[in-house]
Amino acid sequence: MPAPASSPDLNPIENVWATLKDYLKRQVKPRTKAKLVHGITEFWTNLTTEDCAKYIDHIHRVLPHVVLNDGGPSGF
């Protein structure tokens, strides 16, 4: 029986995590646990429904590439 596609590109939360990590690395640059927690809280507080829709709509862009890669990562 074939397994479902295992590409992280089909899971919108993976792109959210990547954006969060980039935000922490480039803007917050936490050196303490308190600053890390504050940065994460700030990111989630500022995440809009439009941002979420963008992550979900991204699936339509990558899905053809995932299919071409037999369920593997799209390279995006």
PDB file with one MODEL, atoms N, CA, C and O in Angstrom:
MODEL        1
ATOM      1  N   MET A   1       0.846  -1.165   0.000  1.00  0.00           N
ATOM      2  CA  MET A   1       0.000   0.000   0.000  1.00  0.00           C
ATOM      3  C   MET A   1       0.905   1.246   0.000  1.00  0.00           C
ATOM      4  O   MET A   1       1.814   1.335   0.825  1.00  0.00           O
ATOM      5  N   PRO A   2       0.675   2.194  -0.898  1.00  0.00           N
ATOM      6  CA  PRO A   2       1.508   3.390  -0.921  1.00  0.00           C
ATOM      7  C   PRO A   2       1.256   4.267   0.308  1.00  0.00           C
ATOM      8  O   PRO A   2       0.135   4.376   0.803  1.00  0.00           O
ATOM      9  N   ALA A   3       2.316   4.875   0.771  1.00  0.00           N
ATOM     10  CA  ALA A   3       2.214   5.776   1.918  1.00  0.00           C
ATOM     11  C   ALA A   3       1.800   7.164   1.442  1.00  0.00           C
ATOM     12  O   ALA A   3       2.037   7.516   0.287  1.00  0.00           O
ATOM     13  N   PRO A   4       1.182   7.959   2.321  1.00  0.00           N
ATOM     14  CA  PRO A   4       0.834   9.330   1.925  1.00  0.00           C
ATOM     15  C   PRO A   4       2.093  10.158   1.713  1.00  0.00           C
ATOM     16  O   PRO A   4       3.172   9.806   2.188  1.00  0.00           O
ATOM     17  N   ALA A   5       1.939  11.242   1.007  1.00  0.00           N
ATOM     18  CA  ALA A   5       3.080  12.130   0.756  1.00  0.00           C
ATOM     19  C   ALA A   5       3.705  12.565   2.080  1.00  0.00           C
ATOM     20  O   ALA A   5       3.004  12.870   3.045  1.00  0.00           O
ATOM     21  N   SER A   6       5.019  12.586   2.105  1.00  0.00           N
ATOM     22  CA  SER A   6       5.712  12.938   3.349  1.00  0.00           C
ATOM     23  C   SER A   6       6.393  14.293   3.269  1.00  0.00           C
ATOM     24  O   SER A   6       7.219  14.624   4.120  1.00  0.00           O
ATOM     25  N   SER A   7       6.060  15.069   2.270  1.00  0.00           N
ATOM     26  CA  SER A   7       6.690  16.369   2.104  1.00  0.00           C
ATOM     27  C   SER A   7       6.255  17.341   3.193  1.00  0.00           C
ATOM     28  O   SER A   7       5.057  17.485   3.437  1.00  0.00           O
ATOM     29  N   PRO A   8       7.200  18.013   3.857  1.00  0.00           N
ATOM     30  CA  PRO A   8       6.830  19.033   4.835  1.00  0.00           C
ATOM     31  C   PRO A   8       6.134  20.224   4.177  1.00  0.00           C
ATOM     32  O   PRO A   8       5.481  21.020   4.851  1.00  0.00           O
ATOM     33  N   ASP A   9       6.281  20.340   2.846  1.00  0.00           N
ATOM     34  CA  ASP A   9       5.633  21.438   2.125  1.00  0.00           C
ATOM     35  C   ASP A   9       4.122  21.343   2.156  1.00  0.00           C
ATOM     36  O   ASP A   9       3.440  22.332   1.888  1.00  0.00           O
ATOM     37  N   LEU A  10       3.580  20.175   2.476  1.00  0.00           N
ATOM     38  CA  LEU A  10       2.128  20.000   2.523  1.00  0.00           C
ATOM     39  C   LEU A  10       1.557  20.312   3.892  1.00  0.00           C
ATOM     40  O   LEU A  10       0.350  20.196   4.101  1.00  0.00           O
ATOM     41  N   ASN A  11       2.402  20.704   4.824  1.00  0.00           N
ATOM     42  CA  ASN A  11       1.965  21.031   6.175  1.00  0.00           C
ATOM     43  C   ASN A  11       2.250  22.515   6.425  1.00  0.00           C
ATOM     44  O   ASN A  11       3.403  22.880   6.655  1.00  0.00           O
ATOM     45  N   PRO A  12       1.234  23.377   6.385  1.00  0.00           N
ATOM     46  CA  PRO A  12       1.457  24.816   6.526  1.00  0.00           C
ATOM     47  C   PRO A  12       2.206  25.217   7.789  1.00  0.00           C
ATOM     48  O   PRO A  12       2.917  26.222   7.782  1.00  0.00           O
ATOM     49  N   ILE A  13       2.067  24.463   8.867  1.00  0.00           N
ATOM     50  CA  ILE A  13       2.731  24.858  10.108  1.00  0.00           C
ATOM     51  C   ILE A  13       4.251  24.805   9.965  1.00  0.00           C
ATOM     52  O   ILE A  13       4.963  25.520  10.671  1.00  0.00           O
ATOM     53  N   GLU A  14       4.751  23.967   9.060  1.00  0.00           N
ATOM     54  CA  GLU A  14       6.201  23.906   8.845  1.00  0.00           C
ATOM     55  C   GLU A  14       6.728  25.247   8.351  1.00  0.00           C
ATOM     56  O   GLU A  14       7.814  25.672   8.745  1.00  0.00           O
ATOM     57  N   ASN A  15       5.962  25.915   7.488  1.00  0.00           N
ATOM     58  CA  ASN A  15       6.384  27.239   7.005  1.00  0.00           C
ATOM     59  C   ASN A  15       6.278  28.290   8.100  1.00  0.00           C
ATOM     60  O   ASN A  15       7.077  29.225   8.149  1.00  0.00           O
ATOM     61  N   VAL A  16       5.288  28.137   8.984  1.00  0.00           N
ATOM     62  CA  VAL A  16       5.171  29.059  10.118  1.00  0.00           C
ATOM     63  C   VAL A  16       6.387  28.902  11.029  1.00  0.00           C
ATOM     64  O   VAL A  16       6.964  29.897  11.466  1.00  0.00           O
ATOM     65  N   TRP A  17       6.781  27.655  11.321  1.00  0.00           N
ATOM     66  CA  TRP A  17       7.954  27.425  12.177  1.00  0.00           C
ATOM     67  C   TRP A  17       9.194  28.049  11.545  1.00  0.00           C
ATOM     68  O   TRP A  17       9.999  28.670  12.239  1.00  0.00           O
ATOM     69  N   ALA A  18       9.352  27.889  10.238  1.00  0.00           N
ATOM     70  CA  ALA A  18      10.525  28.449   9.553  1.00  0.00           C
ATOM     71  C   ALA A  18      10.529  29.971   9.659  1.00  0.00           C
ATOM     72  O   ALA A  18      11.579  30.577   9.872  1.00  0.00           O
ATOM     73  N   THR A  19       9.366  30.586   9.511  1.00  0.00           N
ATOM     74  CA  THR A  19       9.278  32.042   9.624  1.00  0.00           C
ATOM     75  C   THR A  19       9.565  32.491  11.048  1.00  0.00           C
ATOM     76  O   THR A  19      10.241  33.498  11.257  1.00  0.00           O
ATOM     77  N   LEU A  20       9.057  31.751  12.027  1.00  0.00           N
ATOM     78  CA  LEU A  20       9.327  32.062  13.433  1.00  0.00           C
ATOM     79  C   LEU A  20      10.821  31.980  13.720  1.00  0.00           C
ATOM     80  O   LEU A  20      11.384  32.876  14.349  1.00  0.00           O
ATOM     81  N   LYS A  21      11.460  30.915  13.264  1.00  0.00           N
ATOM     82  CA  LYS A  21      12.896  30.757  13.499  1.00  0.00           C
ATOM     83  C   LYS A  21      13.686  31.892  12.851  1.00  0.00           C
ATOM     84  O   LYS A  21      14.641  32.405  13.436  1.00  0.00           O
ATOM     85  N   ASP A  22      13.285  32.281  11.644  1.00  0.00           N
ATOM     86  CA  ASP A  22      13.958  33.379  10.959  1.00  0.00           C
ATOM     87  C   ASP A  22      13.753  34.692  11.711  1.00  0.00           C
ATOM     88  O   ASP A  22      14.689  35.477  11.858  1.00  0.00           O
ATOM     89  N   TYR A  23      12.531  34.930  12.185  1.00  0.00           N
ATOM     90  CA  TYR A  23      12.218  36.133  12.959  1.00  0.00           C
ATOM     91  C   TYR A  23      13.079  36.206  14.220  1.00  0.00           C
ATOM     92  O   TYR A  23      13.631  37.257  14.544  1.00  0.00           O
ATOM     93  N   LEU A  24      13.186  35.092  14.918  1.00  0.00           N
ATOM     94  CA  LEU A  24      13.995  35.067  16.139  1.00  0.00           C
ATOM     95  C   LEU A  24      15.467  35.315  15.826  1.00  0.00           C
ATOM     96  O   LEU A  24      16.153  36.044  16.544  1.00  0.00           O
ATOM     97  N   LYS A  25      15.936  34.707  14.761  1.00  0.00           N
ATOM     98  CA  LYS A  25      17.353  34.819  14.399  1.00  0.00           C
ATOM     99  C   LYS A  25      17.718  36.225  13.928  1.00  0.00           C
ATOM    100  O   LYS A  25      18.759  36.757  14.312  1.00  0.00           O
ATOM    101  N   ARG A  26      16.872  36.824  13.103  1.00  0.00           N
ATOM    102  CA  ARG A  26      17.213  38.103  12.481  1.00  0.00           C
ATOM    103  C   ARG A  26      16.794  39.326  13.289  1.00  0.00           C
ATOM    104  O   ARG A  26      17.477  40.350  13.263  1.00  0.00           O
ATOM    105  N   GLN A  27      15.670  39.226  14.008  1.00  0.00           N
ATOM    106  CA  GLN A  27      15.162  40.420  14.675  1.00  0.00           C
ATOM    107  C   GLN A  27      15.285  40.382  16.190  1.00  0.00           C
ATOM    108  O   GLN A  27      15.680  41.375  16.801  1.00  0.00           O
ATOM    109  N   VAL A  28      14.959  39.267  16.798  1.00  0.00           N
ATOM    110  CA  VAL A  28      14.956  39.203  18.258  1.00  0.00           C
ATOM    111  C   VAL A  28      16.356  38.946  18.805  1.00  0.00           C
ATOM    112  O   VAL A  28      16.785  39.601  19.756  1.00  0.00           O
ATOM    113  N   LYS A  29      17.058  38.005  18.213  1.00  0.00           N
ATOM    114  CA  LYS A  29      18.405  37.615  18.631  1.00  0.00           C
ATOM    115  C   LYS A  29      18.480  37.402  20.150  1.00  0.00           C
ATOM    116  O   LYS A  29      19.264  38.054  20.839  1.00  0.00           O
ATOM    117  N   PRO A  30      17.659  36.488  20.653  1.00  0.00           N
ATOM    118  CA  PRO A  30      17.592  36.310  22.111  1.00  0.00           C
ATOM    119  C   PRO A  30      18.871  35.718  22.693  1.00  0.00           C
ATOM    120  O   PRO A  30      19.494  34.827  22.114  1.00  0.00           O
ATOM    121  N   ARG A  31      19.234  36.238  23.843  1.00  0.00           N
ATOM    122  CA  ARG A  31      20.392  35.719  24.576  1.00  0.00           C
ATOM    123  C   ARG A  31      19.980  35.097  25.909  1.00  0.00           C
ATOM    124  O   ARG A  31      20.783  34.468  26.598  1.00  0.00           O
ATOM    125  N   THR A  32      18.714  35.290  26.249  1.00  0.00           N
ATOM    126  CA  THR A  32      18.197  34.718  27.495  1.00  0.00           C
ATOM    127  C   THR A  32      16.882  34.014  27.195  1.00  0.00           C
ATOM    128  O   THR A  32      16.246  34.251  26.168  1.00  0.00           O
ATOM    129  N   LYS A  33      16.497  33.153  28.108  1.00  0.00           N
ATOM    130  CA  LYS A  33      15.222  32.449  27.950  1.00  0.00           C
ATOM    131  C   LYS A  33      14.065  33.436  27.931  1.00  0.00           C
ATOM    132  O   LYS A  33      13.114  33.261  27.169  1.00  0.00           O
ATOM    133  N   ALA A  34      14.135  34.468  28.761  1.00  0.00           N
ATOM    134  CA  ALA A  34      13.061  35.462  28.822  1.00  0.00           C
ATOM    135  C   ALA A  34      12.900  36.183  27.483  1.00  0.00           C
ATOM    136  O   ALA A  34      11.776  36.422  27.040  1.00  0.00           O
ATOM    137  N   LYS A  35      14.011  36.529  26.841  1.00  0.00           N
ATOM    138  CA  LYS A  35      13.936  37.209  25.545  1.00  0.00           C
ATOM    139  C   LYS A  35      13.419  36.262  24.469  1.00  0.00           C
ATOM    140  O   LYS A  35      12.703  36.684  23.561  1.00  0.00           O
ATOM    141  N   LEU A  36      13.776  34.997  24.565  1.00  0.00           N
ATOM    142  CA  LEU A  36      13.272  34.000  23.621  1.00  0.00           C
ATOM    143  C   LEU A  36      11.753  33.878  23.755  1.00  0.00           C
ATOM    144  O   LEU A  36      11.031  33.906  22.759  1.00  0.00           O
ATOM    145  N   VAL A  37      11.283  33.744  24.981  1.00  0.00           N
ATOM    146  CA  VAL A  37       9.847  33.627  25.230  1.00  0.00           C
ATOM    147  C   VAL A  37       9.128  34.886  24.757  1.00  0.00           C
ATOM    148  O   VAL A  37       8.062  34.802  24.148  1.00  0.00           O
ATOM    149  N   HIS A  38       9.700  36.037  25.032  1.00  0.00           N
ATOM    150  CA  HIS A  38       9.096  37.299  24.595  1.00  0.00           C
ATOM    151  C   HIS A  38       9.028  37.360  23.066  1.00  0.00           C
ATOM    152  O   HIS A  38       8.007  37.766  22.511  1.00  0.00           O
ATOM    153  N   GLY A  39      10.093  36.965  22.388  1.00  0.00           N
ATOM    154  CA  GLY A  39      10.115  36.976  20.931  1.00  0.00           C
ATOM    155  C   GLY A  39       9.080  36.044  20.331  1.00  0.00           C
ATOM    156  O   GLY A  39       8.404  36.399  19.365  1.00  0.00           O
ATOM    157  N   ILE A  40       8.954  34.855  20.900  1.00  0.00           N
ATOM    158  CA  ILE A  40       7.958  33.892  20.413  1.00  0.00           C
ATOM    159  C   ILE A  40       6.548  34.444  20.634  1.00  0.00           C
ATOM    160  O   ILE A  40       5.705  34.378  19.740  1.00  0.00           O
ATOM    161  N   THR A  41       6.301  34.979  21.808  1.00  0.00           N
ATOM    162  CA  THR A  41       4.993  35.556  22.117  1.00  0.00           C
ATOM    163  C   THR A  41       4.666  36.706  21.177  1.00  0.00           C
ATOM    164  O   THR A  41       3.538  36.820  20.698  1.00  0.00           O
ATOM    165  N   GLU A  42       5.645  37.552  20.913  1.00  0.00           N
ATOM    166  CA  GLU A  42       5.449  38.684  20.010  1.00  0.00           C
ATOM    167  C   GLU A  42       5.124  38.204  18.591  1.00  0.00           C
ATOM    168  O   GLU A  42       4.243  38.752  17.929  1.00  0.00           O
ATOM    169  N   PHE A  43       5.843  37.176  18.137  1.00  0.00           N
ATOM    170  CA  PHE A  43       5.589  36.625  16.803  1.00  0.00           C
ATOM    171  C   PHE A  43       4.158  36.124  16.699  1.00  0.00           C
ATOM    172  O   PHE A  43       3.450  36.468  15.752  1.00  0.00           O
ATOM    173  N   TRP A  44       3.720  35.308  17.668  1.00  0.00           N
ATOM    174  CA  TRP A  44       2.367  34.734  17.617  1.00  0.00           C
ATOM    175  C   TRP A  44       1.301  35.812  17.749  1.00  0.00           C
ATOM    176  O   TRP A  44       0.242  35.707  17.130  1.00  0.00           O
ATOM    177  N   THR A  45       1.559  36.839  18.539  1.00  0.00           N
ATOM    178  CA  THR A  45       0.604  37.925  18.715  1.00  0.00           C
ATOM    179  C   THR A  45       0.406  38.689  17.412  1.00  0.00           C
ATOM    180  O   THR A  45      -0.701  39.141  17.118  1.00  0.00           O
ATOM    181  N   ASN A  46       1.467  38.834  16.636  1.00  0.00           N
ATOM    182  CA  ASN A  46       1.408  39.609  15.397  1.00  0.00           C
ATOM    183  C   ASN A  46       1.055  38.775  14.173  1.00  0.00           C
ATOM    184  O   ASN A  46       0.935  39.326  13.079  1.00  0.00           O
ATOM    185  N   LEU A  47       0.886  37.476  14.322  1.00  0.00           N
ATOM    186  CA  LEU A  47       0.514  36.613  13.208  1.00  0.00           C
ATOM    187  C   LEU A  47      -0.953  36.866  12.859  1.00  0.00           C
ATOM    188  O   LEU A  47      -1.836  36.700  13.701  1.00  0.00           O
ATOM    189  N   THR A  48      -1.202  37.262  11.627  1.00  0.00           N
ATOM    190  CA  THR A  48      -2.560  37.628  11.218  1.00  0.00           C
ATOM    191  C   THR A  48      -3.251  36.480  10.484  1.00  0.00           C
ATOM    192  O   THR A  48      -2.624  35.488  10.113  1.00  0.00           O
ATOM    193  N   THR A  49      -4.542  36.642  10.287  1.00  0.00           N
ATOM    194  CA  THR A  49      -5.272  35.656   9.500  1.00  0.00           C
ATOM    195  C   THR A  49      -4.791  35.680   8.051  1.00  0.00           C
ATOM    196  O   THR A  49      -4.816  34.653   7.373  1.00  0.00           O
ATOM    197  N   GLU A  50      -4.358  36.838   7.578  1.00  0.00           N
ATOM    198  CA  GLU A  50      -3.818  36.931   6.219  1.00  0.00           C
ATOM    199  C   GLU A  50      -2.516  36.135   6.110  1.00  0.00           C
ATOM    200  O   GLU A  50      -2.274  35.472   5.101  1.00  0.00           O
ATOM    201  N   ASP A  51      -1.683  36.202   7.147  1.00  0.00           N
ATOM    202  CA  ASP A  51      -0.451  35.407   7.163  1.00  0.00           C
ATOM    203  C   ASP A  51      -0.791  33.922   7.101  1.00  0.00           C
ATOM    204  O   ASP A  51      -0.184  33.169   6.340  1.00  0.00           O
ATOM    205  N   CYS A  52      -1.758  33.511   7.902  1.00  0.00           N
ATOM    206  CA  CYS A  52      -2.159  32.098   7.920  1.00  0.00           C
ATOM    207  C   CYS A  52      -2.691  31.664   6.562  1.00  0.00           C
ATOM    208  O   CYS A  52      -2.379  30.571   6.091  1.00  0.00           O
ATOM    209  N   ALA A  53      -3.496  32.521   5.929  1.00  0.00           N
ATOM    210  CA  ALA A  53      -4.026  32.207   4.601  1.00  0.00           C
ATOM    211  C   ALA A  53      -2.897  32.054   3.592  1.00  0.00           C
ATOM    212  O   ALA A  53      -2.968  31.203   2.705  1.00  0.00           O
ATOM    213  N   LYS A  54      -1.858  32.868   3.721  1.00  0.00           N
ATOM    214  CA  LYS A  54      -0.704  32.779   2.825  1.00  0.00           C
ATOM    215  C   LYS A  54      -0.014  31.425   2.962  1.00  0.00           C
ATOM    216  O   LYS A  54       0.367  30.818   1.962  1.00  0.00           O
ATOM    217  N   TYR A  55       0.146  30.955   4.190  1.00  0.00           N
ATOM    218  CA  TYR A  55       0.787  29.654   4.415  1.00  0.00           C
ATOM    219  C   TYR A  55      -0.069  28.518   3.856  1.00  0.00           C
ATOM    220  O   TYR A  55       0.458  27.557   3.295  1.00  0.00           O
ATOM    221  N   ILE A  56      -1.371  28.628   4.007  1.00  0.00           N
ATOM    222  CA  ILE A  56      -2.273  27.598   3.495  1.00  0.00           C
ATOM    223  C   ILE A  56      -2.309  27.622   1.968  1.00  0.00           C
ATOM    224  O   ILE A  56      -2.269  26.570   1.329  1.00  0.00           O
ATOM    225  N   ASP A  57      -2.384  28.818   1.382  1.00  0.00           N
ATOM    226  CA  ASP A  57      -2.423  28.942  -0.082  1.00  0.00           C
ATOM    227  C   ASP A  57      -1.130  28.470  -0.736  1.00  0.00           C
ATOM    228  O   ASP A  57      -1.124  28.110  -1.913  1.00  0.00           O
ATOM    229  N   HIS A  58      -0.059  28.471   0.007  1.00  0.00           N
ATOM    230  CA  HIS A  58       1.236  28.017  -0.520  1.00  0.00           C
ATOM    231  C   HIS A  58       1.157  26.561  -0.995  1.00  0.00           C
ATOM    232  O   HIS A  58       1.908  26.154  -1.882  1.00  0.00           O
ATOM    233  N   ILE A  59       0.267  25.796  -0.417  1.00  0.00           N
ATOM    234  CA  ILE A  59       0.112  24.386  -0.791  1.00  0.00           C
ATOM    235  C   ILE A  59      -0.228  24.255  -2.275  1.00  0.00           C
ATOM    236  O   ILE A  59       0.264  23.351  -2.952  1.00  0.00           O
ATOM    237  N   HIS A  60      -1.065  25.154  -2.774  1.00  0.00           N
ATOM    238  CA  HIS A  60      -1.455  25.089  -4.184  1.00  0.00           C
ATOM    239  C   HIS A  60      -0.257  25.285  -5.108  1.00  0.00           C
ATOM    240  O   HIS A  60      -0.221  24.746  -6.214  1.00  0.00           O
ATOM    241  N   ARG A  61       0.703  26.046  -4.652  1.00  0.00           N
ATOM    242  CA  ARG A  61       1.905  26.302  -5.451  1.00  0.00           C
ATOM    243  C   ARG A  61       2.849  25.110  -5.449  1.00  0.00           C
ATOM    244  O   ARG A  61       3.441  24.787  -6.478  1.00  0.00           O
ATOM    245  N   VAL A  62       2.993  24.459  -4.312  1.00  0.00           N
ATOM    246  CA  VAL A  62       3.979  23.384  -4.204  1.00  0.00           C
ATOM    247  C   VAL A  62       3.433  21.999  -4.530  1.00  0.00           C
ATOM    248  O   VAL A  62       4.201  21.088  -4.837  1.00  0.00           O
ATOM    249  N   LEU A  63       2.133  21.835  -4.466  1.00  0.00           N
ATOM    250  CA  LEU A  63       1.553  20.511  -4.676  1.00  0.00           C
ATOM    251  C   LEU A  63       1.984  19.858  -5.998  1.00  0.00           C
ATOM    252  O   LEU A  63       2.345  18.680  -5.991  1.00  0.00           O
ATOM    253  N   PRO A  64       1.962  20.572  -7.123  1.00  0.00           N
ATOM    254  CA  PRO A  64       2.418  19.922  -8.363  1.00  0.00           C
ATOM    255  C   PRO A  64       3.870  19.437  -8.289  1.00  0.00           C
ATOM    256  O   PRO A  64       4.213  18.411  -8.875  1.00  0.00           O
ATOM    257  N   HIS A  65       4.711  20.167  -7.577  1.00  0.00           N
ATOM    258  CA  HIS A  65       6.117  19.772  -7.443  1.00  0.00           C
ATOM    259  C   HIS A  65       6.268  18.550  -6.536  1.00  0.00           C
ATOM    260  O   HIS A  65       7.115  17.690  -6.780  1.00  0.00           O
ATOM    261  N   VAL A  66       5.443  18.480  -5.493  1.00  0.00           N
ATOM    262  CA  VAL A  66       5.462  17.316  -4.610  1.00  0.00           C
ATOM    263  C   VAL A  66       5.026  16.074  -5.382  1.00  0.00           C
ATOM    264  O   VAL A  66       5.608  15.001  -5.225  1.00  0.00           O
ATOM    265  N   VAL A  67       4.008  16.226  -6.211  1.00  0.00           N
ATOM    266  CA  VAL A  67       3.543  15.102  -7.029  1.00  0.00           C
ATOM    267  C   VAL A  67       4.659  14.642  -7.968  1.00  0.00           C
ATOM    268  O   VAL A  67       4.900  13.443  -8.110  1.00  0.00           O
ATOM    269  N   LEU A  68       5.335  15.595  -8.606  1.00  0.00           N
ATOM    270  CA  LEU A  68       6.446  15.247  -9.502  1.00  0.00           C
ATOM    271  C   LEU A  68       7.585  14.538  -8.771  1.00  0.00           C
ATOM    272  O   LEU A  68       8.314  13.740  -9.361  1.00  0.00           O
ATOM    273  N   ASN A  69       7.728  14.841  -7.480  1.00  0.00           N
ATOM    274  CA  ASN A  69       8.789  14.226  -6.665  1.00  0.00           C
ATOM    275  C   ASN A  69       8.285  13.014  -5.890  1.00  0.00           C
ATOM    276  O   ASN A  69       8.881  12.632  -4.883  1.00  0.00           O
ATOM    277  N   ASP A  70       7.205  12.414  -6.344  1.00  0.00           N
ATOM    278  CA  ASP A  70       6.627  11.213  -5.713  1.00  0.00           C
ATOM    279  C   ASP A  70       6.401  11.381  -4.221  1.00  0.00           C
ATOM    280  O   ASP A  70       6.672  10.469  -3.439  1.00  0.00           O
ATOM    281  N   GLY A  71       5.901  12.553  -3.823  1.00  0.00           N
ATOM    282  CA  GLY A  71       5.574  12.793  -2.420  1.00  0.00           C
ATOM    283  C   GLY A  71       6.710  13.376  -1.611  1.00  0.00           C
ATOM    284  O   GLY A  71       6.549  13.638  -0.418  1.00  0.00           O
ATOM    285  N   GLY A  72       7.845  13.582  -2.231  1.00  0.00           N
ATOM    286  CA  GLY A  72       8.989  14.152  -1.515  1.00  0.00           C
ATOM    287  C   GLY A  72       8.946  15.667  -1.476  1.00  0.00           C
ATOM    288  O   GLY A  72       8.013  16.273  -2.003  1.00  0.00           O
ATOM    289  N   PRO A  73       9.945  16.289  -0.858  1.00  0.00           N
ATOM    290  CA  PRO A  73      10.000  17.747  -0.747  1.00  0.00           C
ATOM    291  C   PRO A  73      10.000  18.418  -2.115  1.00  0.00           C
ATOM    292  O   PRO A  73      10.538  17.890  -3.088  1.00  0.00           O
ATOM    293  N   SER A  74       9.386  19.591  -2.162  1.00  0.00           N
ATOM    294  CA  SER A  74       9.245  20.313  -3.436  1.00  0.00           C
ATOM    295  C   SER A  74      10.475  21.152  -3.768  1.00  0.00           C
ATOM    296  O   SER A  74      10.688  21.507  -4.927  1.00  0.00           O
ATOM    297  N   GLY A  75      11.275  21.467  -2.771  1.00  0.00           N
ATOM    298  CA  GLY A  75      12.431  22.320  -2.998  1.00  0.00           C
ATOM    299  C   GLY A  75      12.144  23.801  -2.767  1.00  0.00           C
ATOM    300  O   GLY A  75      13.008  24.648  -2.996  1.00  0.00           O
ATOM    301  N   PHE A  76      10.929  24.112  -2.313  1.00  0.00           N
ATOM    302  CA  PHE A  76      10.602  25.517  -2.036  1.00  0.00           C
ATOM    303  C   PHE A  76      11.058  25.892  -0.658  1.00  0.00           C
ATOM    304  O   PHE A  76      10.874  27.034  -0.236  1.00  0.00           O
TER     305      PHE A  76
ENDMDL
END
